Each structure stands twice: as C-alpha cells, then as structure tokens.
C-alpha cells in the first residue's frame, strides 16, 4: 500500500470533527455505522475515530441522499461495488498465477505421450 493510501486510512478524526466536516449529526453518523456503511475504528476509551476514507464515504452518502436515494439503495450500491471489486481481485490473482506458472522455473512442460514407435 502506498504511503498516501496508508495515510488516508489512519483513523485520527474524532466524532466532533467529522460532524463539522460532513454536516451530519452524531446520531446520523452512528446510524450509518449501524447500517454498515462506515466502520470507524475505536480508541482505548471506545470512542470512534474516523479516517479520511470514512469522511469521504460520509460525504458520498450525503450526495446519494441528496440525489434521492434511500439508505437501502445506498447500501446496495456499496454492496455491488464490493462484489465487483472482489471479482476484479479474483481475476487479477488468476492472471498473475497463470503468468507465474507459464514463465521461468515454474513453466509447465507439455505432457509427453508414452507411445513407442513400432
């Protein structure tokens, strides 16, 4: 994971900051967590800590709601994205495996027939 991606996943923002940045109430944010649309980390005191990715997700949720989507529809959108991402990951792993198996010392040799010349 690149440094920039790692920094985006650091959970450092407390609820109050996220409320200001997203214009959501604490109750709304907790509701989106209950709906499994976001998954903030927790600190030692069990307080929620949010990452930049969490904040982006909340802003995107706001955009969907403003466009008239229901929470159920938003959840379906994220589920389809996650499923598509899994499918893409599986394809990439298959391609990489095939590439490795067909190159270098892992190259598969064609199977020789055991027939004898008569």
Secondary structure, 3 states (H helix, E strand, C coil): CCHHHHHHHCCCEEHHHHHHHHCCCHHHHHHHHHCCCCCCEECCCCCEEECHHHHHHHHHHHHHHHCCCCHHHHHHHHHHHHHHHHHHHHHHHHHHHHHHHCCHHHCCCCCCCCCCCC
